[in-house]
């Protein structure tokens, strides 16, 4: 019997609480940026990778875009479907593993925001499988917009100080125990209360990436133009150059 990974345990029963987290409050501004990147072309097919409760997919569908969203968590997808139904939106939400997707050359755009799937996997190879599968799902001319953890940040700053300043009392609490400079993985304890009021404490690890790694990974997947920017919650901008103060980086790959 397979042991569930931390990211499976965390999202088993966390749909309502997830939508209240401080890091999920930037949806409108982030979708404004996505629309600008797509030149407001509503003919484009969008794939939302690790869509969670569907906040970006739903907002984009409200604006007239054709969106397919998927997540590994059945509970998150059920919540996304409920929210879409309330809004009378027809969105194709599916339970899928980003490391093994059924799509090939179907989408014009992929978005993968707020660490949707990547970079949560337990090995670098698994993280790369996500990028490969998303790349395969995209058409020959396509755009890939995603955020990931900025490896430049923990070199200069405390991850614990960042989370302490950013957390609300109701959301998940993160305590970083070790940041491994050899692997750029942060090992932490996450404590949270699920939608039924039950408390959990799980051991997690997340992979931080430096810009040159992301550039190399995307080049290996035939993305010819790669821009890496700072990712400000709800305020993505091409003028926001990445630096060591940014906890996340915003990546835009084009081919």
N, C-alpha and C positions, 0 to 999 in steps of 0.2 A: 504494500500500500504506500503510495507516494505521500510524503510529508508536504503540507501546504507551505508555500513560500510566504514571507512576511507581507508582500503586497497583495496576496490572495486573502490572507487573514484580515488585513486592515479593511478591505472593501467588501467583506462578506455581508455586512449589515450596517452600512454607514452612509446611505444615500441622503437622508434628511440632514444629518449632521454635516456631511461634506459640503452641502450648499451654503452652510453658515460660516465655513472657514474663511479667515481673512484673505487667503490667497485665491479665493474663487470670486472675488468681488469686482474684478476688472473686465468682465465680459463685454460690456458695451464698447468701451474704448478699444479693446483688442479686436473686436469685429469691425470697428471703423477702419482700423489699420488693414485688416485682411481685405476688406472691400476696395480700399485704395490700391493695394497690391494687385488685385484682380481687375483693376480698371473698371469696376462695377459691371463686369460682364456676367450676367445671370445665366448665360448659356453654358458656363463652365460647370463640370461635375466635381464636387468636392468630397474628399474622404477625410473624416475626422477620426484620427487614430487615438485610441485610449480615451474615448470621449467622455467617460465618467457618466454623470447624470445628464449629459447632453446640452450643457449650457451654451457652448459655442454653436453646435449644430442647430439648436432651436432658434437662437438669435439670427443666424444666417438664413435659416428657412423662413423666418418671419419676414426677412428682407427680400425674399423671392428666389433664393438659391436652392439648387438641387444638392442635398447633402445625404451621404451615407455615413453613419456613425457606428463604431464598434468598441467594445471593451471586453476585457477578460472576466470582469465581474458581472455575474447574472443580476445581482441586486442593484448595481448601478444602472444597468440597462433597463431593468424593470421600472426604476424611478424615471429614467429618461423617457420611456414610452408613456408613462403616466402624465408627465409634464407636457409632452407633445400633444397628447389627446386633449388635455385641458385647453390648449391653444388651437385645437382643430388643425394641427399640422400633420402632413403625411411624410414622415421621415423613416427611412429604412435603418432601424437600430438593430444590431446583431451582437450576439455573444461570440467573440472570436479571439484567438491568440495572435498577437501581432507578429509572432515568429513563424506563423504558418497560415498565410492568407490565401483565399481562393481567387483573388483578383489578378488579372494580367492585362496591362495597358488599357484600363477602364476609366481612369480619372485624370482630369486636367490639373488638379491641385490636391495636395495632401496637407493637412494641418495636424500638429501634434503638440498641444500646448499644456503648460503646467505639469511637465514631466509625465505626459500620457504615455505609459509603457517605457519608453527610453527616458532615462538611464537607470531603471530600477532593477534590471535583471541581475542574476547572481554572478554572471561571467561577462567579460567583454565580448566574447564570441556570440552570446545570446543577444546582447545589445546590437551588435552588428547585424544579426539575423533580422532584427526589426527594421533597420535601415534598408536592408536588401529586399525584404518583402514589400515595404512601402514603395521602394523604387520600382519594383516589378509591377506594382499596381498602377503606376503612373504611365501615361502616354509618352511617346518619344519626345514631345515638346511639352514640358510641364514645370510646375513650381511646387516646392516643398518648403513649408514654413513651420518651424518648430522652436521650442525653447528647451534648454537643458541647463544643468548646473555648471556654473563657471568655475573651473579649477584654479583660476587666478585669485578668487576670493579667499579661500581658506589659507592660502600661503601668507596672506597679510592680515587676516581677520579671524576672530573667534566665531565659529558656527553657532556655539551656544549663545553668545551675546546677540547675534542676529535673530535667532529664534525667540529669545526672551523679549526683545523689543517688538517683535512682529506678531506674537501669539495673543489670542483672546482667551479669556478664562474658560469658555465653553469648548474650545477647539482642542485638537490633539496637542500634546506636549512632547517636545523632542529634547533629549539630552544626549549630546554627542560624547562618546567615550573615547574614540580614537579616530584621528584622520591619518591614514597611512600614505606617506609621501611616495612610497614605491608603487602603489596601485591607484592612488588618488580616490580611494574609497573611504567614506565616512561611516563608521560603525556607531549606531546610536540606539537608544531605547526610546520607543514611542509609546506613550500612554494615552489612551482615548476611551471615551464612553460611547458605546454603539447606540443605534436607534431604539433599542429596547431598554436602555439605561444601564447596561452591563459594562463594567470597567474591564479593560484589557491592557496588558503591557507586553509589547513584542520587541524582539531584537531585529533591527533593520540594518541594511547597508545600501548606500547609494553611491553611484560612480560619478565623480566630477570630471569634466573634460576641459582640456585647454584648447584654444582656438585652432592651433595647428593640427591637432588630432582630428577635429571635426572636418577641417578642410581636406585632409588626406582621405578620410573615410568617404566623404561625398565625391571627391574626385575619382575614387576607385569605382564608384557607381555611376560614372559618366555625367555628373553634374559639372557643367562648364563654368558657371558663374556662381560664386559663393560669397555671400555677405554675412558677416558676423557682427552683431550689434549688442548694446546693452538692452536688457529687458526690464522695463519699468512696469509694474502692475497697472494694467488698464491704460497704459500710455506708451505703447510701442511707437518708435519713431526711427526713421532712417538717419536722422541727425544725431542719434544717441550712440556715440562711439563707445565700444566696450572698454572697460577699465577694471582695475582691481576692486573697485567699490561695488560692482554689480554682482549680486548673488546668482543671477541667471543670465544666460546669453540668449539672444534671439538670432536664429539662423534662417537665412533665406537662400535656398539652393534652386538654381534654374538650369534647364537644359533644353 
